[in-house]
Amino acid sequence: MTPLDTEQFTVRRVSEDNSSTAAHNVPGILPLPPGGHFIGGSFVPGYSAELIDVVNPATEQVIASVQAGTAADVDVAVEAAVAAQKSWGATTPKERSEVLNLIANIIEANRDAFETIESANTGKPRAVAEDDVSSTIDTFRFMAGASRTLTSMAGGDYATGHTSVILREPVGVVGVITPWNYPLLMAAWKIAPILAAGNSIVLKPSEQTPLSTLKLAELVAGRIPDGILNVVTGQGRTVGQRLSEHPGVALVALTGSVVSGQAVAQTAAKSVKRVHLELGGKAPVVVFPDADLRAAAAGVRNAGYWNAGQDCGAACRVLVHESVAAEFTEHLVREVSTLVVGAPGAGDDVEIGPMISRPHFERVKESLAEAKAAGLHVAIGGSALDGPGYFIEPTVISDVPAGAQIATHEIFGPVVTVETFSSTVEAITRANESPYGLSASVWTRDSSLSLSVPKQLDFGTVWVNSHLVLACEVPWGGFKGSGFGRDLSLYALDDYSRTKHVMINHGA
């Protein structure tokens, strides 16, 4: 590959006189939510005086503090959720639909506040925060409609002298644990279908990014039934553990790491409660020799580095045919060289923000150091950027050998690896060797390959000639180590419902 004459990446920062972006960077004027846990329709103090600092990862400044929840706080929240679910579960689909539409309207009316909070809490560039809020609104609107279209097996006489009726019921109280990478959107992916199915919720947001979820609670207080949505902040080992083991919680839904999913599943098994797990990913991007290589490179630029690569579906592992690998990599490096790194509010063209925290920043740096120590070729990027803030250069590592550590474990940063294959069978085998099974993509002009290869890939979503395109009408969820259960679509409503068979004896 011919080296490209690209400048070193730098971090664009907010200028002192840029008042239009000050709210992203000055804690005193952020539209922060109240302190405390949100239980039974209002904010209440917790049992512990311990606080958890919330840090802006672009500046490393503390922007807020939230309460470190305890098991006792979870117990109070579950009690409120149990009481509220009885009446909420008895409402009609139309009534629940109206509440979901109301939540969507509230978010839309407060879009600027949510975008500002999300950027300050996560370091998201403006475009990413805007997309998150738009997708959140769409999620609630879709589920408002979907909740009124559910169908079940037709009632009928399936045994002589007996009529069967199939009922779809709420499961009860659902414990929810959301991640730090898409705080508001992942909360919506859980809240909307769970409420649509007639359940109540106790939600633990990530202790690193709780602010947008608490803001949502503040704005819906008094406008939706008290107790159907409760939020307890705190650490996973305390709040998440209690949600997983609580006898009043019927199902635990988590989006997070594989390790977190394993812990939840193990704890939930003791009370034989259901779990819904959306875990990690290492999405292979299979590029065949006939593909539009420029389009494939542009697709990886967009889908591999969106949200600074902190996305479980990111296009982070390219498998390209050996005959076109050099040409594809040159296109990719050129595309990546145009990415703009910066803090929220430093310009509408900023595309890459910081890593979420100091520990995660160090983990990504460690992965890059290991790749360099192993002699892998860094085609562009490969280093941390000077602070303040937890910024990593957009990176491409090419000529990666099969089985390399950096190509098999989830980095969760702006890092894309490029491997080669020589045959279709090899490409499919190598892609499927991953312990993850969330998403993949195939790039080809061959209509036969575009149909046959996705069928052989062991992933919950497979795109053809695109990547990371989502819609509320279609399911999202993985196989293997990526968990089970589906977010989005009517399948999500199935996950948060239970089916009851009532059989009536004609002669009784």
C-alpha positions as CSV (number, residue, x, y, z in Angstrom):
1,M,0.0,0.0,0.0
2,T,1.3,3.5,-0.8
3,P,1.5,5.6,2.4
4,L,-0.8,8.6,2.4
5,D,0.5,12.0,3.3
6,T,-1.9,12.7,6.1
7,E,-1.5,15.1,9.0
8,Q,-1.4,13.9,12.6
9,F,-4.8,14.0,14.2
10,T,-5.5,16.8,16.7
11,V,-8.3,17.5,19.1
12,R,-10.5,20.4,18.2
13,R,-11.6,22.2,21.3
14,V,-14.2,24.8,22.2
15,S,-12.9,28.3,22.0
16,E,-13.4,30.6,25.0
17,D,-15.7,33.0,23.0
18,N,-18.0,30.4,21.6
19,S,-21.0,31.1,23.7
20,S,-23.3,29.0,21.6
21,T,-21.6,25.8,22.8
22,A,-20.9,26.9,26.4
23,A,-23.7,24.7,27.7
24,H,-21.8,21.6,26.6
25,N,-18.8,22.5,28.7
26,V,-19.8,24.6,31.7
27,P,-21.4,22.5,34.5
28,G,-23.2,25.5,36.0
29,I,-25.5,26.0,33.1
30,L,-26.3,22.5,32.2
31,P,-30.0,21.7,32.5
32,L,-29.3,19.0,35.1
33,P,-32.0,16.8,36.7
34,P,-32.7,16.9,40.4
35,G,-30.7,14.7,42.8
36,G,-31.9,11.5,44.3
37,H,-33.6,8.4,43.0
38,F,-36.8,8.6,41.0
39,I,-39.3,6.3,42.8
40,G,-43.1,6.3,42.7
41,G,-43.3,9.4,40.6
42,S,-40.9,11.7,42.5
43,F,-37.3,12.2,43.4
44,V,-36.4,10.8,46.8
45,P,-33.2,10.7,48.8
46,G,-31.5,7.3,49.1
47,Y,-30.4,5.3,52.1
48,S,-26.8,6.2,51.6
49,A,-25.1,9.6,51.6
50,E,-22.4,8.3,49.2
51,L,-22.2,10.1,45.9
52,I,-20.8,9.1,42.5
53,D,-19.2,11.8,40.4
54,V,-20.3,12.2,36.8
55,V,-17.4,13.3,34.5
56,N,-17.4,15.1,31.1
57,P,-15.0,12.8,29.2
58,A,-14.0,15.7,26.8
59,T,-12.8,17.9,29.7
60,E,-12.3,15.5,32.6
61,Q,-14.4,17.9,34.7
62,V,-17.0,16.7,37.2
63,I,-20.4,18.0,36.0
64,A,-22.7,16.4,38.5
65,S,-22.9,13.8,41.3
66,V,-25.6,11.2,41.8
67,Q,-26.5,9.0,44.7
68,A,-24.9,5.6,45.1
69,G,-27.9,3.4,45.4
70,T,-28.2,0.5,47.9
71,A,-30.2,-2.7,47.9
72,A,-32.7,-1.0,50.2
73,D,-33.3,1.7,47.5
74,V,-34.0,-1.1,45.0
75,D,-36.4,-2.7,47.4
76,V,-38.4,0.5,47.7
77,A,-38.4,1.0,44.0
78,V,-39.6,-2.5,43.3
79,E,-42.4,-2.1,45.9
80,A,-43.5,1.0,44.0
81,A,-43.3,-0.8,40.7
82,V,-45.3,-3.8,41.9
83,A,-48.1,-1.5,43.2
84,A,-48.2,0.5,40.0
85,Q,-48.1,-2.5,37.7
86,K,-51.4,-3.9,38.9
87,S,-53.4,-1.0,37.5
88,W,-51.0,-0.3,34.6
89,G,-51.2,-3.9,33.4
90,A,-55.0,-3.7,33.4
91,T,-55.0,-0.7,30.9
92,T,-55.9,-1.2,27.3
93,P,-53.4,-1.0,24.5
94,K,-54.9,2.3,23.4
95,E,-54.3,3.8,26.9
96,R,-50.7,2.6,27.0
97,S,-50.2,3.9,23.5
98,E,-51.3,7.3,24.5
99,V,-48.7,7.4,27.3
100,L,-45.9,6.3,25.0
101,N,-46.9,9.0,22.5
102,L,-46.9,11.5,25.4
103,I,-43.4,10.5,26.4
104,A,-42.3,11.0,22.8
105,N,-43.8,14.5,22.7
106,I,-42.1,15.4,26.0
107,I,-38.7,14.4,24.6
108,E,-39.3,16.2,21.4
109,A,-40.3,19.4,23.2
110,N,-37.1,19.2,25.3
111,R,-34.8,18.0,22.5
112,D,-32.1,20.7,23.2
113,A,-31.9,19.8,26.8
114,F,-31.4,16.1,26.1
115,E,-28.8,16.8,23.4
116,T,-26.9,19.1,25.7
117,I,-26.9,16.7,28.6
118,E,-26.0,13.7,26.4
119,S,-23.1,15.5,24.8
120,A,-21.7,16.8,28.2
121,N,-22.1,13.4,29.9
122,T,-20.7,11.2,27.1
123,G,-18.6,13.5,24.9
124,K,-20.8,12.8,21.9
125,P,-20.4,15.1,18.9
126,R,-23.5,17.1,18.0
127,A,-24.5,14.9,15.1
128,V,-24.4,11.7,17.3
129,A,-26.4,13.3,20.1
130,E,-29.0,14.7,17.6
131,D,-29.4,11.2,16.1
132,D,-29.7,9.6,19.5
133,V,-32.5,11.9,20.5
134,S,-34.3,11.5,17.2
135,S,-34.1,7.8,17.4
136,T,-35.3,7.9,21.0
137,I,-38.4,9.8,19.9
138,D,-39.0,7.4,17.0
139,T,-38.7,4.4,19.3
140,F,-41.5,5.6,21.6
141,R,-43.7,6.5,18.6
142,F,-43.2,3.1,17.0
143,M,-43.9,1.2,20.1
144,A,-47.0,3.3,20.7
145,G,-48.4,2.0,17.4
146,A,-47.0,-1.5,17.7
147,S,-48.7,-2.1,21.1
148,R,-52.0,-1.8,19.3
149,T,-51.3,-4.4,16.6
150,L,-50.3,-7.5,18.6
151,T,-51.9,-10.7,17.4
152,S,-51.9,-14.2,18.8
153,M,-53.0,-17.7,17.7
154,A,-56.7,-17.7,16.9
155,G,-59.1,-19.1,19.6
156,G,-60.7,-22.4,18.6
157,D,-61.6,-26.0,19.5
158,Y,-58.3,-27.8,19.4
159,A,-59.4,-30.6,21.7
160,T,-62.9,-32.2,21.5
161,G,-65.4,-30.4,23.7
162,H,-63.0,-27.6,24.7
163,T,-62.4,-24.1,23.4
164,S,-58.9,-22.6,23.7
165,V,-58.2,-18.9,24.1
166,I,-54.7,-17.5,24.0
167,L,-54.0,-14.5,26.3
168,R,-50.9,-12.2,26.1
169,E,-50.1,-10.8,29.6
170,P,-47.5,-8.5,31.1
171,V,-44.7,-10.3,32.9
172,G,-44.9,-7.9,35.9
173,V,-41.9,-5.8,37.1
174,V,-38.9,-5.6,34.8
175,G,-35.5,-4.7,36.1
176,V,-33.5,-2.8,33.5
177,I,-29.7,-2.1,33.3
178,T,-28.6,0.2,30.6
179,P,-25.1,1.0,29.3
180,W,-23.0,4.1,29.0
181,N,-22.5,4.3,25.2
182,Y,-26.1,5.3,24.3
183,P,-27.7,6.2,27.7
184,L,-31.0,7.8,26.5
185,L,-31.5,5.6,23.4
186,M,-30.8,2.3,25.2
187,A,-33.2,3.4,28.0
188,A,-35.8,4.0,25.3
189,W,-35.2,0.6,23.7
190,K,-36.1,-0.9,27.0
191,I,-38.7,1.4,28.4
192,A,-40.9,1.7,25.3
193,P,-41.6,-2.0,24.8
194,I,-41.7,-2.9,28.5
195,L,-44.4,-0.2,29.2
196,A,-46.2,-1.1,25.9
197,A,-46.6,-4.7,27.1
198,G,-48.1,-3.5,30.4
199,N,-45.1,-3.9,32.7
200,S,-43.6,-1.5,35.2
201,I,-39.9,-0.8,35.4
202,V,-37.0,-0.3,37.8
203,L,-34.1,1.0,35.8
204,K,-30.4,1.3,36.7
205,P,-28.6,3.6,34.3
206,S,-24.8,3.3,34.0
207,E,-23.2,5.1,36.9
208,Q,-21.0,6.9,34.3
209,T,-23.9,8.3,32.2
210,P,-27.1,8.6,34.3
211,L,-28.0,12.2,33.6
212,S,-30.3,11.9,30.5
213,T,-32.3,9.1,32.0
214,L,-32.8,11.1,35.2
215,K,-33.8,14.1,33.0
216,L,-36.4,12.0,31.3
217,A,-37.7,10.9,34.7
218,E,-37.9,14.6,35.8
219,L,-39.9,15.6,32.7
220,V,-42.4,12.7,32.8
221,A,-43.1,13.1,36.5
222,G,-46.8,13.8,37.1
223,R,-47.6,13.2,33.5
224,I,-47.4,9.4,33.4
225,P,-48.8,7.1,36.0
226,D,-46.7,7.1,39.2
227,G,-44.5,4.1,39.8
228,I,-44.5,2.6,36.3
229,L,-41.0,4.0,35.7
230,N,-38.5,4.1,38.5
231,V,-34.8,5.0,38.3
232,V,-32.2,4.0,40.9
233,T,-28.7,5.2,40.3
234,G,-25.6,3.4,41.6
235,Q,-23.0,0.6,40.9
236,G,-23.8,-2.6,39.1
237,R,-22.4,-4.7,41.9
238,T,-25.0,-3.2,44.3
239,V,-28.0,-2.0,42.4
240,G,-27.7,-4.3,39.4
241,Q,-27.1,-7.3,41.7
242,R,-30.2,-6.6,43.8
243,L,-32.4,-6.2,40.7
244,S,-31.1,-9.5,39.4
245,E,-31.9,-11.3,42.6
246,H,-35.0,-9.5,43.8
247,P,-38.0,-11.9,44.1
248,G,-40.4,-9.1,43.0
249,V,-38.6,-8.7,39.6
250,A,-40.0,-11.0,37.0
251,L,-37.4,-10.3,34.3
252,V,-34.1,-8.6,34.0
253,A,-33.1,-6.8,30.8
254,L,-29.5,-5.7,30.3
255,T,-27.6,-4.1,27.6
256,G,-23.9,-4.2,28.4
257,S,-20.7,-6.3,28.4
258,V,-20.5,-10.1,28.2
259,V,-19.2,-10.1,31.7
260,S,-22.1,-8.1,33.0
261,G,-24.5,-10.4,31.1
262,Q,-23.0,-13.5,32.7
263,A,-23.3,-12.0,36.2
264,V,-26.9,-11.1,35.6
265,A,-27.8,-14.5,34.2
266,Q,-26.1,-16.3,37.0
267,T,-27.9,-14.3,39.7
268,A,-31.2,-14.4,37.9
269,A,-31.0,-18.2,37.6
270,K,-31.3,-18.6,41.4
271,S,-34.9,-17.3,41.3
272,V,-35.5,-18.8,37.8
273,K,-36.4,-15.3,36.4
274,R,-36.3,-14.5,32.7
275,V,-33.4,-12.5,31.3
276,H,-33.1,-10.4,28.2
277,L,-29.4,-9.8,27.3
278,E,-28.0,-7.6,24.5
279,L,-24.2,-7.9,24.9
280,G,-21.0,-7.3,23.0
281,G,-20.1,-7.6,19.4
282,K,-17.1,-7.7,17.0
283,A,-18.8,-7.2,13.7
284,P,-17.0,-8.7,10.6
285,V,-17.2,-6.8,7.4
286,V,-16.7,-9.2,4.5
287,V,-15.5,-7.5,1.4
288,F,-15.5,-9.7,-1.8
289,P,-13.3,-8.8,-4.8
290,D,-16.2,-7.7,-6.9
291,A,-17.4,-5.2,-4.3
292,D,-17.5,-1.4,-4.8
293,L,-14.3,-0.8,-2.8
294,R,-14.8,2.9,-2.4
295,A,-18.3,2.4,-1.2
296,A,-17.2,-0.3,1.2
297,A,-14.4,1.9,2.6
298,A,-16.9,4.8,3.1
299,G,-19.3,2.4,4.8
300,V,-16.6,1.3,7.3
301,R,-15.6,5.0,7.9
302,N,-19.2,5.7,8.9
303,A,-20.1,2.5,10.7
304,G,-16.7,1.8,12.2
305,Y,-16.1,5.1,13.9
306,W,-19.6,6.3,14.7
307,N,-19.8,7.2,18.4
308,A,-16.0,6.9,18.4
309,G,-16.4,3.2,17.8
310,Q,-18.1,2.7,21.1
311,D,-20.9,0.7,19.5
312,C,-21.5,-3.1,19.8
313,G,-22.4,-3.2,16.1
314,A,-19.5,-1.1,14.9
315,A,-17.9,-2.2,11.6
316,C,-14.6,-2.9,13.3
317,R,-13.2,-6.1,11.7
318,V,-12.7,-6.1,8.0
319,L,-12.2,-9.4,6.1
320,V,-11.2,-8.4,2.5
321,H,-10.2,-10.7,-0.4
322,E,-6.5,-10.8,-0.8
323,S,-6.6,-9.7,-4.4
324,V,-8.1,-6.3,-3.5
325,A,-6.8,-5.8,0.1
326,A,-4.2,-3.2,-0.8
327,E,-6.6,-1.1,-2.8
328,F,-9.3,-1.3,-0.2
329,T,-7.0,-0.4,2.6
330,E,-5.7,2.6,0.7
331,H,-9.3,3.8,0.2
332,L,-10.1,3.2,3.9
333,V,-7.0,5.0,5.2
334,R,-7.9,8.0,3.0
335,E,-11.5,8.0,4.3
336,V,-10.3,7.7,7.9
337,S,-7.8,10.6,7.5
338,T,-10.7,13.0,6.9
339,L,-12.3,12.3,10.3
340,V,-12.4,15.3,12.7
341,V,-11.7,14.6,16.3
342,G,-13.0,17.1,18.9
343,A,-15.0,18.0,21.9
344,P,-18.8,18.6,21.8
345,G,-19.5,22.1,20.6
346,A,-16.2,22.5,18.8
347,G,-18.0,22.5,15.4
348,D,-20.7,20.7,13.5
349,D,-18.1,18.8,11.5
350,V,-16.7,17.0,14.6
351,E,-17.2,13.3,14.2
352,I,-15.0,11.6,16.8
353,G,-15.4,12.3,20.5
354,P,-13.6,10.9,23.5
355,M,-13.7,7.5,25.2
356,I,-16.2,7.5,28.0
357,S,-13.8,7.3,30.9
358,R,-10.2,7.1,32.1
359,P,-10.3,3.3,32.7
360,H,-11.8,2.7,29.2
361,F,-9.3,5.1,27.6
362,E,-6.5,3.1,29.2
363,R,-8.0,-0.2,28.0
364,V,-8.1,1.0,24.4
365,K,-4.5,2.3,24.7
366,E,-3.4,-1.0,26.0
367,S,-5.0,-2.8,23.0
368,L,-3.1,-0.6,20.7
369,A,0.1,-1.1,22.5
370,E,-0.3,-4.8,22.3
371,A,-0.9,-4.6,18.6
372,K,2.3,-2.6,18.1
373,A,4.3,-4.9,20.3
374,A,3.1,-7.8,18.2
375,G,4.5,-6.1,15.1
376,L,1.1,-5.3,13.5
377,H,1.0,-2.6,10.9
378,V,-0.7,0.7,11.9
379,A,-1.8,2.2,8.7
380,I,-3.1,5.4,10.3
381,G,-3.6,6.6,13.9
382,G,-2.7,4.2,16.7
383,S,-2.1,6.6,19.5
384,A,-3.8,8.6,22.3
385,L,-4.1,12.3,21.8
386,D,-3.0,14.9,24.3
387,G,-5.6,15.9,27.0
388,P,-7.6,17.1,28.6
389,G,-10.1,14.5,27.6
390,Y,-9.9,10.8,26.7
391,F,-9.3,11.0,23.0
392,I,-7.9,8.2,20.8
393,E,-6.8,8.7,17.1
394,P,-9.0,7.0,14.5
395,T,-7.0,4.0,13.7
396,V,-6.6,1.4,11.0
397,I,-4.5,-1.7,11.6
398,S,-3.8,-3.6,8.3
399,D,-2.3,-6.9,7.4
400,V,-3.7,-8.5,10.6
401,P,-3.0,-12.2,10.8
402,A,-5.8,-14.7,11.5
403,G,-6.5,-15.1,15.2
404,A,-4.7,-11.9,16.3
405,Q,-5.9,-10.7,19.7
406,I,-6.9,-7.3,18.4
407,A,-9.2,-8.8,15.8
408,T,-10.9,-11.2,18.1
409,H,-11.7,-9.2,21.3
410,E,-13.9,-6.2,21.6
411,I,-11.9,-2.9,21.7
412,F,-14.9,-0.6,21.8
413,G,-13.0,2.4,20.4
414,P,-12.1,4.0,17.1
415,V,-10.1,1.1,15.8
416,V,-10.7,-1.0,12.7
417,T,-8.6,-4.0,11.8
418,V,-8.1,-5.4,8.2
419,E,-7.5,-9.1,7.5
420,T,-7.5,-11.0,4.2
421,F,-9.1,-14.2,2.9
422,S,-8.6,-16.2,-0.2
423,S,-11.9,-18.0,-0.6
424,T,-15.6,-17.6,0.2
425,V,-15.4,-20.7,2.5
426,E,-12.5,-19.2,4.4
427,A,-14.3,-15.8,4.8
428,I,-17.4,-17.4,6.2
429,T,-15.4,-19.7,8.5
430,R,-13.2,-16.8,9.8
431,A,-16.2,-14.5,10.4
432,N,-18.0,-17.2,12.3
433,E,-15.0,-18.0,14.5
434,S,-15.9,-15.0,16.6
435,P,-17.4,-15.7,20.0
436,Y,-19.8,-12.8,19.3
437,G,-22.9,-13.0,17.1
438,L,-24.5,-9.6,17.0
439,S,-24.0,-8.2,13.5
440,A,-22.0,-8.5,10.3
441,S,-22.0,-7.1,6.8
442,V,-21.3,-8.4,3.3
443,W,-20.1,-6.3,0.4
444,T,-20.5,-7.7,-3.1
445,R,-22.2,-7.0,-6.4
446,D,-22.8,-10.7,-6.9
447,S,-26.6,-11.4,-6.2
448,S,-25.8,-15.0,-5.5
449,L,-23.3,-14.2,-2.8
450,S,-25.6,-11.5,-1.4
451,L,-28.2,-14.2,-0.7
452,S,-26.1,-17.2,0.2
453,V,-23.4,-15.7,2.5
454,P,-25.7,-14.0,5.0
455,K,-27.5,-17.3,5.5
456,Q,-24.2,-18.9,6.5
457,L,-23.1,-16.1,8.9
458,D,-24.0,-16.7,12.6
459,F,-25.1,-13.2,13.4
460,G,-28.4,-11.7,14.4
461,T,-28.2,-8.9,11.8
462,V,-26.4,-9.1,8.5
463,W,-26.3,-6.1,6.2
464,V,-25.5,-6.3,2.5
465,N,-23.6,-3.4,1.0
466,S,-24.3,-1.3,4.1
467,H,-23.6,-1.5,7.9
468,L,-25.2,-0.2,11.1
469,V,-28.5,0.8,9.5
470,L,-31.3,0.3,12.0
471,A,-35.1,0.8,12.0
472,C,-37.7,0.3,14.7
473,E,-39.7,-2.1,12.5
474,V,-36.9,-4.7,12.4
475,P,-35.3,-6.6,15.4
476,W,-31.9,-6.1,16.9
477,G,-30.2,-8.7,19.0
478,G,-27.5,-11.4,18.7
479,F,-26.5,-15.0,18.9
480,K,-23.8,-16.8,20.8
481,G,-21.8,-14.5,23.2
482,S,-23.8,-11.5,22.2
483,G,-26.8,-12.7,24.2
484,F,-30.4,-13.3,23.4
485,G,-33.7,-11.5,23.1
486,R,-34.6,-8.8,20.7
487,D,-34.8,-5.0,21.0
488,L,-36.9,-3.0,18.6
489,S,-39.8,-4.4,16.4
490,L,-42.8,-6.5,17.5
491,Y,-40.3,-9.2,18.7
492,A,-39.4,-6.9,21.6
493,L,-43.0,-6.9,22.7
494,D,-42.9,-10.7,22.6
495,D,-39.9,-10.7,24.9
496,Y,-41.7,-8.6,27.6
497,S,-45.0,-10.5,27.5
498,R,-46.0,-13.9,28.6
499,T,-48.5,-16.2,26.9
500,K,-51.3,-17.9,28.8
501,H,-53.5,-20.7,27.4
502,V,-57.1,-20.8,28.8
503,M,-59.1,-24.0,27.8
504,I,-62.8,-24.0,28.5
505,N,-64.7,-27.3,28.8
506,H,-68.0,-27.1,26.9
507,G,-69.7,-29.5,29.2
508,A,-68.9,-27.9,32.6
